C-alpha cells in the first residue's frame, strides 16, 4: 500500500514538473521568436525607408 502511494505521488510530481518545464520552454521559445521577428521587421523597415 505504502509503496503504491509513494509511486503514485512520485509519478504525479514528475508529471507536474514535466508539464511546468514544457510550458516554460514553450513560452521562452515563443518570446524569443517574437523578439527575433520584431528585430527583423525593424531592420526591414530601416532598409525600406528612403535615405535622405
VMD Tcl script that draws the C-alpha trace (Angstrom):
set ca {
  {0.00 0.00 0.00}
  {2.68 2.48 1.03}
  {4.84 1.64 -1.98}
  {1.89 2.16 -4.33}
  {1.02 5.51 -2.76}
  {4.66 6.59 -2.90}
  {4.98 5.54 -6.54}
  {1.78 7.41 -7.43}
  {2.98 10.56 -5.64}
  {6.37 10.41 -7.35}
  {4.70 9.87 -10.73}
  {2.40 12.85 -10.19}
  {5.31 15.06 -9.13}
  {7.37 14.06 -12.17}
  {4.40 14.64 -14.48}
  {3.72 18.05 -12.93}
  {7.39 19.01 -13.23}
  {7.43 17.92 -16.88}
  {4.32 20.00 -17.66}
  {5.75 23.09 -15.93}
  {9.08 22.65 -17.74}
  {7.33 22.23 -21.10}
  {5.16 25.31 -20.59}
  {8.16 27.41 -19.52}
  {10.18 26.21 -22.51}
  {7.30 26.94 -24.91}
  {6.83 30.45 -23.51}
  {10.55 31.15 -23.72}
  {10.69 29.93 -27.34}
  {7.63 31.95 -28.39}
  {9.01 35.07 -26.71}
  {12.36 34.61 -28.44}
  {10.68 34.14 -31.83}
  {8.61 37.27 -31.26}
  {11.74 39.27 -30.43}
  {13.56 37.94 -33.50}
  {10.56 38.79 -35.71}
  {10.41 42.29 -34.24}
  {14.13 42.83 -34.87}
  {13.85 41.57 -38.46}
  {10.84 43.77 -39.12}
  {12.64 46.79 -37.70}
  {15.70 46.05 -39.86}
  {13.49 45.63 -42.94}
  {11.79 48.94 -42.11}
  {15.18 50.64 -41.84}
  {16.21 49.20 -45.22}
  {12.96 50.04 -47.00}
  {12.88 53.61 -45.71}
  {14.36 56.06 -48.25}
  {17.59 57.64 -47.10}
  {17.77 61.41 -47.22}
}
mol new
graphics top color blue
foreach p $ca { graphics top sphere $p radius 0.5 }
foreach p [lrange $ca 0 end-1] q [lrange $ca 1 end] { graphics top cylinder $p $q radius 0.2 }
display resetview
